[in-house]
Every structure is written in C-alpha cells, then in structure tokens.
C-alpha cells in the first residue's frame, strides 16, 4: 500500500434520511423526515440521500419518498442551499419515479457477494447489473449522476469472507454500463483497516479512486479506523448517518452506519474540511433520536451535546 498525502477536504454523503430510517419498524411521519432533511441541510449537508423508490411492500418506511422530496423542493428557506438529492432505485420503474420526484443522483445496488444478492434482490450479481442497464440509459438521458452501491465488500453474513478482488470486479462491470461513482460498503461492519486498504486499493485500480466512496457500518467499532485507512489511500468521499442511525434488513446483526458527528469530529481533528457545522449536527442527532424514541448513540455527539448543555446551564 502506498500512502499519499491526506485529502484537505472530504465530502460526506448524508444517508440518515434513507439508510438510517429505512429499517425502523415504527412508521415515521413525512413531516419528521422533511424536518430532519432541513436540519441536516442547515448544518451544511450538500449531498443528501433522502428517499428510496422501492416497493413499499418490502420497505414500507420509504413509501413517502416523493412526498419528502416535494416538501424539500417547496421549502423557501432551502432555496439558497445547493443540495444534491439522491434516492435508491432498484429498477426502471423506481428510476422513473425518482426522475419525476426531481432527484439529482440515483443509486443502484448490488453486492460483492453472490449469496447476498440472492437474499437481497433475488438474483445473481450478473443479473442485477443486467437489470441496471436501462436504468443507466435513463440516467444518462436525464443527466442524473448514477452511483452504484456495492454491498458486503468486506464480508457477508451468508457467504462469510469475500475475496479482495470481488468488489473491484463488480465496480468495473458497473462502470461498463454507465455507473459513475462506486459506493464500497462494509454492510455488516466486519472490516478492519488492513482489509479496507486492500479492497479499496483494488477498486481504485479498477475504476479510479477518485470515483470511489466509503460506506462503513460500526458493528465492531471499526468504522473510524476504516475511514482513516481509506483516507490514507486518497479516498475523499464517505457516507455517514446522523446519530449513527441505520442497519440493513437483509444483513442480520448489522448495526448502524457510522455516525456523521463522529466522522466530522475525526476529520476536524485532522484539519480536514467538511463544510459541516458539528454543533448543528449534534443538535440534529439528539433531536431525531428523541423523535423516534431511540437513544443517542453517537459518541462524539453525546460528548458535544453534554458540553453544550453544560455551557447553557452554567
């Protein structure tokens, strides 16, 4: 592994409103989802994964995606913010709905594990990519940025270990159909720093590291170490979820995405710019956790929240 100079700026793609909330069993109102997105945008988020145009039968929490996006686009207070809204799309029908809702980015999803694609989308990796061809054509026609999410790049709940080259091979096949950005995901959070370096280096050699984003879950408490390993390779785009919300309905035991607050605290301490206001993120993380009846689990978030409260009462 050749270590290069750390990037001076990192882009965080906020996935809390989609990946963070999709697995919540109790219905969350559209109004709360819109308020969450607004608060995140006011904290400086400019790439926001706000919806998923998937079957409400399988992911009922995401059934109101079009309403969420419509509410955001109709909000006068957001007009001055340059925000790229993205949505998950499983097929052509989902892509058509996303276009109608006015998304700027669309996300298709497959995996580096054959076992996971069978459990998640009931097909092989090759079949999943074949399904995405008309989606990619429609994205090009409407000038929509197309991302490809590669789940289980560092381990699979069904297959176990995943070969280092698997994600790189999938990324190349996605690039060949028109995918522009590759989200390399540690879906169950089993990755460690050395393995991250190996996998991301392989993907970078395949499709260009400038086109790669890291998506880490914190199941084993390794997400920040894994982000550092990817940073040392030159990766400068990462996904995070406010308050560490999230999980995966098809990956038993997977806990939340790495918390946005924790990532921002890490990056600020390294002198890396994110454009995000940590205090506003912390206030948002505490608010959404309380709103949906969950404990606030971001470690940096809780520390800053306690400090803010102490200063207020002093």
Secondary structure, DSSP 4 states (H G I P E B T S, - for coil): ----PPPSB-EEEE-IIIIITTT-SS---HHHHHHHHHHHHHTT--EEEEEEES-TTT-GGGTTHHHHHHHHHT-GGGTTS--EEEEEE-SHHHHHHHHHHT-SEEEEEEES-HHHHHHHHSS-HHHHHHHHHHHHHHHHHTT-EEEEEEETSS-BTTTBS--HHHHHHHHHHHHHHT--EEEEEETTS---HHHHHHHHHHHHHHH-GGGEEEEEB-TTS-HHHHHHHHHHHT--EEEEBGGG----TTSTT--PBPBHHHHHHHHHHTT-B----HHHHHHHHHHHHHHTT-----HHHHHHHHHHHHHHH-
